[in-house]
């Protein structure tokens, strides 16, 4: 449980830093939003707004914790969420680059599943 709590806090802190950094921009034409669901271990950072009469939602980061591993489902950050997690000493064996298919994951140094 301690490991999962640590991972949850890492994820929330990383996404909050991105959110706060972007929210301070004067050029932001969409709202930066964070969604943390610790019950189901789903974590999102997204932008919402309007283009004319069309509602826009762009997921920047989607992370989930499954089987005590961190699954990065979507990542449009420049540095990369995996890099941020490695800086916090999360093992590559506990990070799954889930935005890649299984065959591509096998070619990385990270966990496959």
C-alpha positions in Angstrom: 0.0 0.0 0.0 2.9 2.4 0.8 4.2 2.0 -2.8 0.8 2.8 -4.3 0.3 5.8 -2.1 3.8 7.0 -3.1 2.9 6.5 -6.8 -0.4 8.3 -6.4 1.3 11.3 -4.8 4.0 11.4 -7.5 1.4 11.4 -10.3 -0.7 14.1 -8.6 2.3 16.3 -8.0 3.7 16.0 -11.5 0.3 16.7 -13.1 -0.4 19.6 -10.7 3.0 21.2 -11.6 2.1 21.0 -15.4 -1.4 22.4 -14.7 -0.1 25.3 -12.6 2.6 26.1 -15.1 0.2 26.2 -18.0 -2.5 28.0 -16.1 -0.2 30.9 -15.6 0.1 31.5 -19.3 -1.6 34.6 -20.7 -1.9 32.9 -24.1 -4.1 30.1 -22.8 -7.4 30.0 -24.8 -8.6 26.8 -23.2 -9.1 25.8 -19.5 -6.5 23.5 -18.0 -8.2 20.8 -15.9 -7.1 18.1 -13.6 -9.1 14.9 -12.8 -7.8 12.6 -10.0 -9.8 9.5 -9.3 -7.9 7.6 -6.5 -10.6 5.0 -6.1 -10.1 3.7 -9.7 -6.5 5.1 -10.0 -7.2 7.2 -13.1 -5.4 10.5 -13.5 -6.0 13.1 -16.3 -4.7 16.5 -17.3 -6.7 18.0 -20.1 -7.8 21.2 -21.8 -11.4 22.2 -22.4 -12.8 25.0 -24.3 -14.8 26.0 -27.4 -14.1 26.5 -31.1 -17.1 28.4 -32.3 -20.0 26.2 -31.3 -17.9 23.0 -30.9 -16.9 21.8 -27.5 -13.2 20.8 -27.4 -11.5 18.4 -24.9 -7.9 17.5 -25.4 -6.3 15.0 -23.1 -2.7 15.9 -22.5 -1.9 13.1 -20.0 -3.8 10.0 -18.9 -2.2 7.8 -16.3 -3.6 4.9 -14.5 -2.3 2.5 -11.8 -2.9 -1.1 -12.5 -1.4 -4.2 -10.9 1.0 -1.9 -8.9 2.4 -0.4 -12.1 2.0 3.0 -13.6 0.4 2.9 -17.1 1.0 6.0 -19.1 -1.9 5.9 -21.5 -1.5 9.3 -23.1 1.4 11.8 -22.8 1.7 15.0 -24.8 4.2 16.6 -22.5 7.6 17.7 -23.9 9.8 16.0 -21.3 7.6 12.9 -20.9 5.9 11.7 -17.8 8.1 8.6 -17.7 11.1 10.9 -17.4 9.5 12.8 -14.6 8.7 9.5 -12.8 12.3 8.2 -13.3 13.6 11.5 -11.6 11.5 10.4 -8.6 13.3 7.0 -8.6 10.3 5.0 -9.9 11.7 1.8 -11.4 11.4 1.3 -15.2 9.9 -2.1 -14.2 6.9 -0.2 -12.7 6.3 2.1 -15.7 4.3 0.9 -18.7 4.3 3.0 -21.9 0.7 2.0 -22.6 0.5 4.5 -25.5 2.6 2.0 -27.5 1.2 -1.4 -28.7 2.6 -4.6 -27.0 5.1 -5.3 -29.7 6.6 -1.8 -29.5 6.7 -1.9 -25.7 8.9 -5.0 -25.9 11.5 -2.8 -27.6 11.7 -0.3 -24.7 13.5 -0.6 -21.4 10.2 -0.2 -19.6 7.6 -2.8 -18.4 5.5 -4.4 -21.1 2.5 -5.1 -18.8 
